[in-house]
Amino acid sequence: YAVSGTPADCVYLALHHLLPEPPDLVVSGINHGSNLSGDVLYSGTVAAAMEAVLQGVPSVAVSLHLDRTAEHHHFETAGRVARRVVTQLVGKQLPVGTCLNINVPDIPADELKGLKACVLGERRYESQVDVRIDPRGRQYFWLGGAHKEFADVLDSDGPAIEAGYATLTPLHADLTFHTAMDAVRELAD
């Protein structure tokens, strides 16, 4: 099947129209590029996995942290890591609402240092807005600069990927910053 909507739309359509019964697990990806740190907020791959969780189906998002200079990309390494995680999930219960985010470095499987449980870190990019002209003479904007660095956040995904580890991060849909609720309540009163 092909759907002209978003990745999350694909999952919704499959769960509520195409499949005769809910699947045991939804695997989204392997994405052509990583979904590390705050990038999960922009990711269609993670959104599809999160849609499954919102519909009551456990899910995994899988992404390959591409080496853009390489001629060959190691999707097979990401596939092996995903298979390992999914196999280990069989018969286990994660907390309700958990989506697992897997990122794998673009290296041969025998060079992978292992799989690490990580928190989302902080990724920094060069600031860049390019003003461009399309073939019809219309102006458009190309947003986003190159990756600059990952912040040194303890046990976070970015530094682990750069060190040659695949990362496994539990995500959930509640983006509420609970620590700030008292300050926000004061603003609302």
Beta strands, then each sheet from edge to edge (+ up, - down):
strand 1: 26-32
strand 2: 59-65
strand 3: 99-105
strand 4: 115-117
strand 5: 123-125
strand 6: 129-133
strand 7: 139-143
strand 8: 147-150
strand 9: 166-171
sheet 1: 1+ 2+ 3+ 9- 4-
sheet 2: 5+ 8-
sheet 3: 6+ 7-
end
